[in-house]
Structures are given as C-alpha cells and as structure tokens.
Amino acid sequence: MATGTDQVVGLGLVAVSFIIFTYYTAWVILLPFIDSQHVIHKYFLPRIYAVVIPLVAGLILLLFVGLFISYVMLKNQRTKKTQ
C-alpha cells in the first residue's frame, strides 16, 4: 500500500501532467483558430516553440536512456570479467 506521502506526490504529478497537457493542447490545437489580436495569445509562447520544446525534451530523454543502457552494459561486462 502507498503511504500518504506517496499518494500526495502521485496526485501532484498527475495534476502537473494534466495542466501541461491542457496547456499544450490549447496552444497547438485551439490557438490557431483564435484571432491573432485576441488577448489570449499573450499567455502562450510563439508557435515555433510548440515543435522545438517537445523535440528537445525527446532528444534529452533519448540521451539519458542511451547513457543508462550503456552504463548497465559496461557494468555487466566488468562483472563478467572479474568472475
């Protein structure tokens, strides 16, 4: 069973994920249909960042996954050599 602290952290992560998803969805799907002079546009970054931010985040994620896999493979090779 999860403790109270785990549940609060989990709820916080779900809430942050929901807010980011809602913001990104409104930014990418709804904003192009709203007049560019509307006041709501000041709450969003320029559209180019809608592509750049996920691209950079994905590349960083792939980098860390690759580094982790490389670390584990090298560590397993070292333990096999010492046996």
QUIWO-V811436 format. One record per backbone hydrogen bond with DSSP energy under -1.0 kcal/mol. CO is the residue of the C=O (numbers start at 1). NH is the residue of the N-H. If there is no record, write none. Layout:
co = {CO/CO}
nh = {NH/NH}
//
This chain:
co = {3/4/5/6/7/8/9/10/11/12/13/14/15/16/17/18/19/20/21/22/23/24/25/26/30/31/35/38/39/40/41/46/47/48/48/49/51/52/53/54/55/56/57/58/59/60/61/62/63/64/65/66/67/68/69/70/71/72/73/74/75/76/77/78}
nh = {7/8/9/10/11/12/13/14/15/16/17/18/19/20/21/22/23/24/25/26/27/28/29/31/33/34/38/41/42/43/44/49/50/51/52/53/55/56/57/58/59/60/61/62/63/64/65/66/67/68/69/70/71/72/73/74/75/76/77/78/79/80/81/82}
//
